[in-house]
Every structure is written in C-alpha cells, then in structure tokens.
C-alpha cells in the first residue's frame, strides 16, 4: 500500500467512534525503514494558521487495529 492510497482513507478511533481525519504523513525508523506511526491532522489554533505551522496527531503503528478498503481503525486511549 502506498502513502497516496492511505491518504484517501478516513481514520476512525474505535473506543469513541470519532473521525480523526485522513492520513497526512508517515513516520519511519531511520535504521530499518519500517513505518513507526501515521499522522493525522491535529487540533489547530488561529495563530498556527497565520504562521503557516502544521501540527498533527501521531498514532503509533501498534495502535492501528485494521486498515480496510475505506478506513483505518485505531485504538487510541481515552482522553480525560
């Protein structure tokens, strides 16, 4: 599967059913080239937009439960 294919999939958090967005980036291990995490858009503030900053929510690979035809299911711990 390519990054361009992953970018078309919605990322859903299983515990609360929340739509986290679409994959915007991947993180790799420099040593072995394995994917360590996916990145989805994170919360943003007006100041970040004005500065041109882009933040993302990093989801470690072990928290990905399933990559399907249309969605990526993840199991993020509950906030709170």
C-alpha positions in Angstrom: 0.0 0.0 0.0 1.3 3.4 -0.9 1.0 6.7 1.1 -1.2 8.1 -1.7 -3.7 5.2 -1.0 -3.5 5.7 2.8 -4.3 9.4 2.3 -7.7 8.6 0.9 -8.8 6.7 4.0 -10.6 8.1 7.0 -9.0 7.3 10.4 -11.6 6.3 13.0 -10.9 5.8 16.7 -12.6 2.6 17.8 -13.3 3.4 21.5 -15.4 6.5 20.8 -16.1 6.3 17.0 -14.5 9.7 16.5 -13.4 10.6 13.0 -9.7 11.8 13.3 -9.3 12.8 9.7 -7.2 11.4 6.8 -3.6 10.3 6.9 -1.4 13.2 6.1 2.1 11.7 6.8 4.0 8.7 7.9 6.9 8.4 10.4 9.7 5.9 9.6 12.5 4.4 11.6 15.8 5.6 10.0 17.6 2.4 11.0 15.4 -0.2 9.3 12.9 1.8 7.2 9.8 0.4 9.0 6.8 2.6 9.5 6.5 3.6 13.1 3.4 5.8 13.0 0.8 7.5 10.9 0.0 11.2 11.3 -3.5 12.8 11.0 -4.4 16.4 11.3 -4.2 17.6 14.9 -6.1 20.4 16.7 -5.1 23.8 15.4 -5.3 27.4 16.5 -5.7 30.6 14.5 -2.1 31.6 15.4 -0.8 28.4 13.8 -2.6 29.1 10.6 -1.3 32.6 10.4 2.3 31.3 10.9 1.9 28.6 8.4 2.5 25.9 11.0 1.1 22.4 10.6 0.5 20.1 13.5 -0.6 16.5 13.6 -1.7 13.8 15.9 0.9 11.0 15.7 -0.6 7.5 16.0 2.0 4.8 16.8 1.8 1.8 14.4 0.9 -0.7 17.3 -2.3 1.2 17.9 -3.6 0.6 14.4 -6.1 -2.2 14.6 -7.1 -2.6 10.9 -6.5 -1.0 7.5 -9.6 -1.6 5.4 -10.7 -0.6 1.9 -12.1 2.8 3.1 -11.0 3.3 6.7 -8.1 2.9 9.1 -9.3 1.8 12.5 -7.1 2.8 15.5 -7.4 2.2 19.2 -6.3 5.5 21.0 -6.6 5.7 24.8 -9.5 7.7 26.1 -8.6 11.3 27.0 -9.6 12.7 30.3 
